[in-house]
Amino acid sequence: MRDHAMTGDSYRRAEQHQEVLIVTGMSGAGRSTVGNALEDLGWYVVDNLPPQMLRPLVELAGKAGNNLPKVAAIVDVRGGKLFADLEETVEALREATPVRVLFLEATDAALVRRFEQVRRPHPLQGDGTLLDGIGAERQRMLGLRESSDIIVDTSDLNIHQLATKISDTFSSADTPGLQLTVLSFGYKYGLPTDADLVADMRFLPNPFWVPALRALSGLDAQVSDYVLSQEGAQEFIEQYVLALAPVLAGYQRENKRHATIAIGCTGGKHRSVAVVQRLAALLREQPGVAVSIKHRDLGRE
């Protein structure tokens, strides 16, 4: 059997490039919510990992370098007897590479309420009650809780508030609060089903009826100049950006990490494409927003 002990070089690579976070705590305290929030922040998340696999995971992250800069492992009592080695494994990892432990806590009353809502037994309940299982888990977790770097009490937090707290705790300065897609589309092909906001550019003259522009698209300067020079075009774009500013800020406050703004015209080739290009450029100036562009129907005609 291969020895999974990490070499000094592997540890040094992890120390230089990786952030390693172990997420654990009480069952029902919100580990899945935390895992989802970390993924939204760009972490590579592994759920229900046996403690014995932590060393190989960190070694793999070290070899991957910048391809796996942030690694989080969710470890809990679902691992059964394997969980008993977690404290020892964490201490060994800490001696060689930066590892943080996030412990999720909640009161007995909050945990009982959550288990009753999902109608599932506690993993340590056995033939006893929910409180028996919770008590057994608290006892088993006591040492790990005391040595954790971050303890979050989720008793009074809903899933959105918990996700926001994780975002506030683990976001870096260059982590966007919102991934925004600005999408062009053609109404004749149907509305985008995943759009959060939709705007209609059919109030502008259609370049399709200009013979010299018909074969071109909104990506071409001739079409873009034609569309953006029309009466009301620049005014709409500027006013729309102003109207979107509080919306995008609100999305971030509410921990909405992904949003799509759809801009439509008849065929999705001229007006919507030109406006999306200009609109995206202005929205990139909004704080905490990372903007990507997609032209859904360009080339379909």
JOCOR-V440285 format. One record per residue. RES is the residue in one letter. PHI is phi as a letter, one per 30 degrees, with the letter a starting at -180 (* if undefined). PSI is psi in whole degrees, 0 to 359 (none if undefined). D_CENTER is the distance of its C-alpha to the mean C-alpha in Angstrom with 1 decimal. Layout:
# JOCOR-V440285
RES&PHI&PSI&D_CENTER  RES&PHI&PSI&D_CENTER
This chain:
# JOCOR-V440285
M&*&137&37.0  R&d&139&34.9  D&d&122&34.4  H&d&4&30.7  A&d&135&31.5  M&d&145&29.7  T&d&163&32.0  G&d&321&32.2  D&d&319&30.9  S&d&318&27.7  Y&d&319&27.1  R&d&322&27.8  R&d&318&25.3  A&d&321&22.6  E&d&325&23.7  Q&d&325&23.7  H&c&333&20.3  Q&c&148&18.1  E&c&129&16.4  V&c&124&17.0  L&b&131&15.8  I&c&122&17.5  V&c&122&16.2  T&b&189&19.2  G&k&195&21.2  M&d&139&22.8  S&d&132&22.2  G&j&0&20.9  A&d&354&19.4  G&j&27&15.7  R&d&319&14.6  S&d&319&12.6  T&d&317&10.8  V&d&317&10.2  G&e&316&9.2  N&d&319&6.5  A&d&320&5.3  L&d&320&6.0  E&d&321&4.5  D&d&336&0.9  L&d&3&4.5  G&j&8&6.2  W&d&149&8.1  Y&c&115&10.4  V&c&130&10.8  V&c&123&14.3  D&c&146&15.3  N&h&49&19.0  L&d&128&20.2  P&d&139&23.9  P&e&328&24.7  Q&d&344&27.1  M&c&0&24.3  L&d&316&22.6  R&d&310&25.1  P&e&326&24.7  L&d&314&20.9  V&d&323&21.4  E&d&316&24.2  L&d&318&22.1  A&d&321&19.5  G&d&319&22.5  K&d&327&23.9  A&d&340&20.8  G&i&230&20.8  N&d&351&18.2  N&d&338&16.7  L&b&70&15.2  P&d&335&14.9  K&b&117&12.7  V&b&129&13.5  A&b&134&13.1  A&c&125&15.7  I&c&117&16.0  V&b&132&19.8  D&a&184&21.9  V&d&355&25.3  R&d&342&24.6  G&d&358&25.7  G&i&227&29.2  K&d&334&31.7  L&d&333&29.4  F&d&336&27.6  A&d&336&30.8  D&d&2&30.2  L&d&311&26.8  E&e&315&28.5  E&d&318&30.7  T&d&317&28.0  V&d&316&25.8  E&d&321&28.9  A&d&319&29.9  L&d&321&26.5  R&d&334&26.7  E&d&341&30.1  A&c&336&28.9  T&a&151&25.3  P&d&117&22.9  V&b&131&21.2  R&c&149&19.7  V&c&124&19.8  L&c&121&17.8  F&c&127&20.0  L&c&125&19.1  E&c&157&22.3  A&a&157&23.8  T&d&161&27.3  D&e&317&29.3  A&d&317&29.6  A&d&319&25.9  L&d&319&25.4  V&d&316&28.4  R&d&318&27.2  R&d&318&23.9  F&d&323&25.7  E&d&327&28.2  Q&d&322&25.8  V&c&353&24.4  R&h&47&27.9  R&b&148&27.2  P&d&158&29.2  H&d&142&28.1  P&d&339&27.9  L&c&13&30.8  Q&d&318&32.7  G&h&230&35.2  D&d&3&38.3  G&c&202&37.7  T&c&173&35.8  L&e&316&32.2  L&d&328&33.4  D&d&315&35.0  G&d&317&31.8  I&d&317&29.9  G&d&318&32.8  A&d&321&33.0  E&d&320&29.3  R&e&317&29.7  Q&d&317&32.7  R&d&330&31.0  M&d&354&28.1  L&e&309&30.3  G&d&319&30.7  L&d&322&27.0  R&d&317&26.2  E&d&333&28.8  S&c&4&27.5  S&d&151&23.8  D&d&324&22.4  I&b&129&20.2  I&c&125&21.2  V&c&120&19.3  D&d&115&21.4  T&c&9&19.5  S&e&318&22.8  D&c&17&22.5  L&c&134&18.8  N&d&178&17.3  I&d&327&13.9  H&d&319&12.6  Q&d&322&14.6  L&d&317&13.4  A&d&320&9.6  T&d&319&11.0  K&d&318&13.2  I&d&319&10.8  S&d&315&9.0  D&d&325&12.7  T&d&322&13.7  F&c&359&11.5  S&d&137&10.6  S&c&172&13.1  A&d&331&15.4  D&c&11&14.0  T&d&118&10.3  P&d&144&9.9  G&d&339&9.2  L&b&128&9.0  Q&c&110&8.9  L&c&126&12.3  T&c&126&14.4  V&c&117&18.1  L&c&131&19.9  S&c&151&23.7  F&a&165&25.5  G&c&130&29.0  Y&d&331&30.2  K&d&348&32.6  Y&c&2&29.8  G&j&154&28.1  L&d&145&25.3  P&d&126&21.7  T&d&340&20.5  D&c&12&16.9  A&d&136&17.9  D&d&324&17.2  L&b&143&20.1  V&b&135&23.1  A&b&146&26.0  D&c&120&29.3  M&c&10&31.1  R&d&4&34.2  F&d&353&36.0  L&c&150&36.6  P&e&142&39.3  N&d&119&38.3  P&d&344&39.0  F&e&329&39.7  W&d&5&43.2  V&c&108&43.9  P&e&320&45.4  A&d&342&44.4  L&c&346&40.7  R&e&316&40.3  A&d&348&39.4  L&d&178&36.9  S&b&175&33.4  G&d&351&31.4  L&d&344&30.4  D&d&141&34.1  A&d&323&35.4  Q&d&317&38.3  V&d&315&36.2  S&e&314&33.8  D&d&320&36.7  Y&d&311&38.4  V&d&311&35.5  L&d&345&34.5  S&d&355&38.2  Q&d&150&38.8  E&e&126&39.6  G&j&347&36.6  A&d&304&34.0  Q&d&322&33.2  E&d&316&33.7  F&d&311&31.2  I&d&313&28.5  E&d&317&29.2  Q&d&326&29.3  Y&d&320&26.2  V&d&317&24.2  L&d&319&25.8  A&d&328&25.0  L&d&336&21.3  A&e&308&20.9  P&d&332&21.0  V&d&312&18.7  L&d&322&15.9  A&d&321&16.6  G&d&321&16.6  Y&e&317&13.2  Q&d&320&11.8  R&d&325&14.2  E&d&8&13.2  N&i&31&9.4  K&d&110&9.0  R&c&341&6.1  H&b&136&8.0  A&b&153&11.8  T&b&126&14.8  I&c&120&18.2  A&c&132&21.0  I&c&120&24.4  G&c&154&27.2  C&b&190&30.8  T&d&307&33.3  G&c&355&32.5  G&i&28&29.2  K&c&321&31.2  H&c&283&32.7  R&d&310&31.8  S&d&323&28.2  V&d&314&27.4  A&d&317&29.3  V&d&320&27.7  V&e&316&24.1  Q&e&316&25.0  R&d&317&26.4  L&d&316&23.9  A&d&320&21.0  A&d&321&23.0  L&d&322&23.5  L&d&336&20.0  R&d&344&18.9  E&d&351&21.1  Q&d&137&19.0  P&d&138&17.4  G&i&14&13.7  V&c&127&13.2  A&c&124&12.6  V&c&132&14.8  S&b&157&15.5  I&c&140&18.6  K&b&132&19.6  H&c&96&23.2  R&d&316&23.2  D&c&7&26.9  L&d&126&28.4  G&j&357&31.0  R&d&337&31.5  E&d&none&34.9
